[in-house]
Amino acid sequence: MEEKLQQVKERFEEVQTAMSDPAVYDDPDRYTELTKEHAELKELVEDYDQWVDIKNQIEGNTELIEEGDDPEITEIAREEIEELKPRLEKLEEEIKYKLIPKDPDDSKNVIVEVRSGTGGDEAAIFAGDLFDMYRRYADKMGWKLNVMTLSESEKGGFKEIIFGLEGDEVYSKMKYESGVHRVQRVPETESQGRVHTSAATVAVLPEAEEVDVEVNTSDLRIDTFRASGAGGQHVNKTDSAIRITHEPSGVVVECQEERSQHQNKEKAMKMLRTKLYDAKVEEQRKERAAERKSQVSTGDRSAKIRTYNFPQSRLTDHRINLTLYNLEDIMKGDIDEVIEALRVEDNLEKLNAIMEQ
């Protein structure tokens, strides 16, 4: 750990030197980048300096005890060591977690895609239940939810629903939800009372800003069509719905939830940038996954991550073998305990990987 901290301190000093270079002032983007890095490193360097100071005090007192020239001084040295050791251990734990690199996407808003999977009508109903769970969770977190596009199922729920979440640190909380969610329960349509297994998929994408990905308008094909979902009197009367095709990649997005064509186009462009940004970082995710065999994956959306067993009121997250028996509360949006457990496990894995380097 000390070697890692020394590297951090050296980088901090490099950044300080670079910031004092007059040429940097002529490059506002570079100066902003250095200022941000300086702020991120400063707290860790201060902790490191404090750690070195406490460590030196302990070593100094240990030498006094070993010399043993004066019993009174020896006793004071022992008392100081007993006081300093817990402080050192606490500081070490704090430093370890600060060494974990911050996910640059954690502060971003997200676009969430929920789709029914295997299980027919019951899968669509479950997709609707998942959307309702996230809607309630967003309310508790004070986030803003915007539905972008949806396809309703005849028996209830959704074949697909795509929505945005805006607020503080949204991706840092929601990123662990990507994957296959499986439900085990007796469907309302089942007369024999048999438990069925169905599934829905969830994809959580960090929302891309214009600076994250460049979209050339000449690469886009924009089509308008009449909205077919909810939306009021304009439905099926005006061509307000928008479909955008990014021809180089083949990515297609559409939005029909707003009343005006302009608003739908704005939302569709946001979805398109996010899709392209997600594709851009997918290779990086694969590289990270290859380097670190993570249980708490945020990239593999085909993996079965969780089971919701209604007869037993049980939720099991298969990535960390977490089992809870408060499914009713969880479906009402009380998913903090699950997300926090996943976050802690993810940080432990990252920390172990850093310590092994």
Legacy VTK file of the C-alpha trace (Angstrom):
# vtk DataFile Version 3.0
C-alpha trace
ASCII
DATASET POLYDATA
POINTS 357 float
0.000 0.000 0.000
2.847 2.380 0.831
4.250 2.030 -2.694
0.844 2.903 -4.170
0.560 5.950 -1.922
4.041 7.108 -2.854
3.027 6.940 -6.531
-0.072 8.999 -5.742
2.045 11.629 -3.969
4.488 11.818 -6.882
1.603 12.304 -9.300
0.124 14.989 -7.017
3.417 16.894 -7.108
3.563 16.533 -10.912
0.062 18.005 -11.185
0.985 20.899 -8.878
4.021 21.680 -11.015
1.987 21.473 -14.235
-0.642 23.852 -12.811
2.012 26.488 -12.162
3.157 26.375 -15.804
2.032 29.635 -17.511
1.370 27.742 -20.749
-1.403 25.777 -19.019
-3.414 28.969 -18.470
-3.713 29.304 -22.242
-5.426 25.911 -22.369
-8.614 26.158 -20.234
-9.597 22.516 -20.829
-6.189 21.278 -19.682
-6.215 23.562 -16.633
-9.717 22.376 -15.652
-8.596 18.765 -16.034
-5.538 19.357 -13.825
-7.562 21.241 -11.218
-10.017 18.367 -10.956
-7.227 15.790 -10.613
-5.483 17.964 -8.010
-8.649 18.108 -5.894
-9.138 14.334 -6.161
-5.551 13.579 -5.095
-5.199 16.213 -2.370
-7.267 14.442 0.302
-5.487 11.138 -0.302
-2.048 12.795 -0.087
-3.026 14.514 3.187
-4.137 11.137 4.578
-0.840 9.610 3.435
1.191 12.328 5.171
-0.815 11.749 8.367
-0.278 7.975 8.008
3.500 8.473 7.673
3.513 10.769 10.726
1.618 8.278 12.930
3.789 5.416 11.688
6.952 7.376 12.550
5.583 8.146 16.034
4.924 4.436 16.645
8.423 3.519 15.440
9.970 6.206 17.651
8.080 4.998 20.727
9.016 1.400 19.924
12.699 2.369 19.938
12.267 4.020 23.350
10.686 0.848 24.729
13.478 -1.305 23.313
16.129 0.950 24.906
14.296 0.781 28.256
16.530 3.399 29.904
13.765 5.069 31.902
10.747 3.052 33.173
8.519 6.146 33.251
9.358 7.099 29.633
8.906 3.477 28.585
5.408 3.398 30.103
4.443 6.670 28.385
5.737 5.261 25.080
3.606 2.124 25.524
0.503 4.214 26.254
1.115 6.351 23.173
1.488 3.260 20.975
-1.794 1.867 22.318
-3.450 5.159 21.419
-1.797 5.471 17.991
-2.358 1.927 16.682
-6.194 2.163 16.388
-5.821 5.550 14.658
-3.355 4.043 12.195
-5.597 1.049 11.467
-8.654 3.269 10.948
-6.711 5.579 8.653
-5.375 2.611 6.661
-8.902 1.344 6.025
-10.032 4.774 4.856
-7.017 5.103 2.567
-7.579 1.681 1.011
-11.076 2.615 -0.113
-9.889 5.984 -1.398
-7.355 4.133 -3.561
-10.210 2.461 -5.443
-10.521 4.290 -8.775
-13.822 6.116 -9.129
-16.004 5.026 -12.030
-16.147 8.145 -14.244
-19.750 7.298 -15.120
-20.990 7.139 -11.497
-22.260 10.711 -11.466
-24.136 10.346 -14.759
-27.877 10.059 -15.257
-29.047 6.802 -16.834
-31.318 5.346 -19.465
-32.919 2.083 -18.356
-34.312 -0.504 -20.773
-36.659 -3.139 -19.346
-37.852 -5.886 -21.703
-39.971 -8.971 -21.168
-38.107 -12.219 -21.786
-39.173 -15.853 -21.576
-42.615 -16.429 -20.138
-45.053 -14.709 -22.492
-47.729 -12.566 -20.831
-46.352 -13.226 -17.350
-42.916 -11.950 -18.422
-44.493 -8.707 -19.646
-46.380 -8.306 -16.351
-43.127 -8.869 -14.464
-41.376 -6.259 -16.649
-44.121 -3.866 -15.535
-43.494 -4.820 -11.902
-39.777 -4.104 -12.284
-40.541 -0.716 -13.812
-42.855 0.044 -10.889
-40.115 -1.010 -8.436
-37.611 1.348 -10.070
-40.208 4.134 -10.250
-40.806 3.894 -6.496
-37.082 3.696 -5.788
-36.527 6.817 -7.902
-39.211 8.630 -5.887
-37.426 7.730 -2.655
-34.094 8.908 -4.043
-35.580 12.169 -5.303
-34.740 11.340 -8.920
-36.731 12.482 -11.936
-38.146 9.744 -14.203
-38.922 10.286 -17.883
-40.540 7.580 -20.003
-39.004 7.624 -23.484
-40.771 4.802 -25.261
-42.922 1.835 -24.349
-44.766 -1.103 -25.820
-47.625 -2.320 -23.647
-48.777 -5.909 -23.385
-52.455 -6.860 -23.825
-52.569 -8.672 -20.459
-50.748 -5.881 -18.590
-47.168 -4.807 -18.128
-44.760 -4.058 -20.942
-43.091 -5.883 -23.767
-40.571 -3.048 -23.529
-40.230 0.201 -21.624
-37.318 2.621 -21.855
-36.999 5.469 -19.366
-34.476 7.987 -18.110
-33.516 8.693 -14.517
-32.001 12.052 -13.548
-30.520 12.972 -10.177
-27.455 12.637 -7.943
-25.102 9.706 -8.542
-27.782 7.725 -10.389
-25.474 5.386 -12.309
-23.486 4.584 -9.160
-26.674 3.079 -7.686
-28.406 1.666 -10.745
-25.472 0.089 -12.611
-25.771 -3.193 -10.705
-29.293 -3.772 -12.045
-28.184 -4.786 -15.556
-28.888 -8.435 -16.346
-31.627 -11.055 -16.411
-34.188 -10.863 -13.592
-36.130 -14.095 -13.016
-39.515 -14.348 -11.305
-41.142 -17.414 -9.759
-44.823 -17.072 -8.890
-48.342 -18.238 -9.706
-49.593 -16.147 -12.655
-53.019 -14.536 -12.381
-53.958 -16.432 -15.538
-53.028 -19.806 -14.011
-56.123 -21.663 -12.813
-54.226 -24.655 -11.394
-52.143 -22.606 -8.966
-48.818 -23.779 -10.388
-45.679 -21.705 -9.963
-44.271 -20.452 -13.275
-40.817 -19.091 -14.002
-40.528 -16.043 -16.256
-37.856 -13.478 -16.919
-37.224 -9.885 -17.920
-33.996 -8.201 -18.936
-32.730 -4.884 -17.614
-30.035 -2.741 -19.234
-28.771 0.352 -17.417
-26.809 2.723 -19.655
-24.953 5.825 -18.406
-26.451 8.767 -20.252
-23.999 10.282 -22.711
-23.454 13.997 -23.079
-22.607 15.585 -26.392
-18.962 15.777 -25.314
-18.842 12.015 -24.693
-19.637 10.980 -28.242
-19.708 12.896 -31.500
-22.678 12.252 -33.786
-22.432 13.385 -37.391
-25.879 14.476 -38.578
-25.076 13.248 -42.088
-24.931 9.712 -40.648
-28.539 9.890 -39.438
-31.789 8.884 -41.077
-34.754 10.467 -39.302
-38.270 9.129 -39.864
-41.541 10.395 -38.427
-44.608 8.276 -37.754
-47.841 8.395 -35.811
-47.616 7.564 -32.146
-49.378 4.377 -31.085
-49.096 4.535 -27.311
-50.455 6.744 -24.564
-50.176 10.452 -25.083
-53.538 12.123 -25.370
-55.478 13.506 -28.297
-52.469 13.793 -30.609
-52.108 10.016 -30.851
-52.750 8.679 -34.367
-53.519 12.205 -35.610
-50.069 13.738 -36.102
-46.688 12.328 -37.115
-45.068 13.348 -33.829
-43.173 10.105 -33.147
-39.506 10.019 -34.167
-37.281 7.151 -35.278
-33.563 7.806 -35.759
-31.231 5.349 -37.486
-27.475 5.788 -37.113
-26.447 4.258 -40.415
-22.741 3.514 -39.710
-23.580 1.413 -36.630
-27.139 0.334 -37.441
-28.358 1.602 -34.045
-32.062 2.511 -34.144
-33.897 4.511 -31.473
-37.384 5.933 -31.335
-39.482 8.114 -29.064
-43.218 8.799 -29.121
-44.081 9.778 -25.564
-43.998 13.554 -26.003
-46.649 15.668 -27.727
-44.296 17.469 -30.100
-41.998 16.137 -32.771
-39.232 18.421 -31.485
-39.408 16.987 -27.953
-39.435 13.422 -29.232
-36.430 14.137 -31.447
-34.534 15.620 -28.501
-35.188 12.527 -26.378
-34.354 10.186 -29.267
-31.013 11.940 -29.803
-30.249 11.523 -26.102
-30.995 7.793 -26.419
-28.848 7.525 -29.547
-25.828 9.203 -27.953
-26.181 6.921 -24.951
-26.340 3.794 -27.132
-23.257 4.860 -29.087
-21.397 5.746 -25.895
-22.280 2.354 -24.433
-20.896 0.624 -27.521
-17.772 2.774 -27.272
-16.974 1.638 -23.718
-18.087 -1.986 -24.192
-14.573 -3.048 -25.194
-13.196 -1.408 -22.086
-15.718 -3.337 -19.998
-14.652 -6.586 -21.647
-11.010 -5.809 -20.938
-11.817 -5.060 -17.292
-13.813 -8.275 -17.035
-10.887 -10.233 -18.478
-8.476 -8.637 -16.015
-10.765 -9.011 -13.007
-13.152 -11.950 -12.841
-15.825 -9.889 -11.157
-18.867 -11.460 -9.570
-20.574 -8.083 -9.553
-20.597 -7.548 -13.293
-22.064 -4.357 -14.732
-21.431 -5.295 -18.347
-22.831 -8.761 -19.079
-26.557 -8.174 -19.546
-27.217 -11.784 -20.546
-26.269 -13.090 -17.108
-29.000 -14.209 -14.698
-28.430 -11.935 -11.730
-31.478 -12.237 -9.505
-34.516 -14.361 -8.640
-37.767 -13.012 -7.196
-39.628 -15.912 -5.551
-43.094 -14.723 -4.541
-44.395 -17.885 -2.768
-41.440 -17.670 -0.376
-41.301 -13.838 -0.354
-37.635 -14.329 -1.230
-35.148 -12.341 -3.291
-31.823 -13.950 -4.168
-29.000 -12.089 -5.875
-26.899 -14.844 -7.410
-23.751 -12.729 -7.863
-23.080 -12.403 -4.130
-25.333 -15.159 -2.749
-27.505 -12.609 -0.992
-30.940 -13.831 0.108
-33.591 -11.596 1.649
-37.118 -12.460 2.764
-38.813 -9.080 2.388
-39.828 -9.295 -1.265
-43.015 -7.280 -0.780
-41.022 -4.300 0.507
-38.425 -4.682 -2.238
-41.087 -4.572 -4.955
-42.274 -1.311 -3.371
-38.865 0.202 -4.107
-36.922 -0.683 -0.946
-33.857 -1.958 -2.811
-31.181 0.004 -0.920
-30.014 -3.064 1.024
-29.458 -5.037 -2.185
-27.649 -2.215 -3.968
-25.441 -1.436 -0.960
-24.416 -5.104 -0.611
-23.469 -5.200 -4.306
-21.543 -1.925 -4.020
-19.555 -3.179 -1.016
-18.683 -6.457 -2.773
-17.659 -4.594 -5.916
-15.379 -2.296 -3.924
-13.804 -5.252 -2.100
-13.040 -6.932 -5.415
-11.484 -3.765 -6.797
-9.487 -3.270 -3.599
-8.140 -6.826 -3.699
-7.138 -6.338 -7.317
-5.249 -3.140 -6.397
-3.463 -4.789 -3.465
-2.390 -7.715 -5.690
-0.735 -5.411 -8.241
LINES 1 358
357 0 1 2 3 4 5 6 7 8 9 10 11 12 13 14 15 16 17 18 19 20 21 22 23 24 25 26 27 28 29 30 31 32 33 34 35 36 37 38 39 40 41 42 43 44 45 46 47 48 49 50 51 52 53 54 55 56 57 58 59 60 61 62 63 64 65 66 67 68 69 70 71 72 73 74 75 76 77 78 79 80 81 82 83 84 85 86 87 88 89 90 91 92 93 94 95 96 97 98 99 100 101 102 103 104 105 106 107 108 109 110 111 112 113 114 115 116 117 118 119 120 121 122 123 124 125 126 127 128 129 130 131 132 133 134 135 136 137 138 139 140 141 142 143 144 145 146 147 148 149 150 151 152 153 154 155 156 157 158 159 160 161 162 163 164 165 166 167 168 169 170 171 172 173 174 175 176 177 178 179 180 181 182 183 184 185 186 187 188 189 190 191 192 193 194 195 196 197 198 199 200 201 202 203 204 205 206 207 208 209 210 211 212 213 214 215 216 217 218 219 220 221 222 223 224 225 226 227 228 229 230 231 232 233 234 235 236 237 238 239 240 241 242 243 244 245 246 247 248 249 250 251 252 253 254 255 256 257 258 259 260 261 262 263 264 265 266 267 268 269 270 271 272 273 274 275 276 277 278 279 280 281 282 283 284 285 286 287 288 289 290 291 292 293 294 295 296 297 298 299 300 301 302 303 304 305 306 307 308 309 310 311 312 313 314 315 316 317 318 319 320 321 322 323 324 325 326 327 328 329 330 331 332 333 334 335 336 337 338 339 340 341 342 343 344 345 346 347 348 349 350 351 352 353 354 355 356
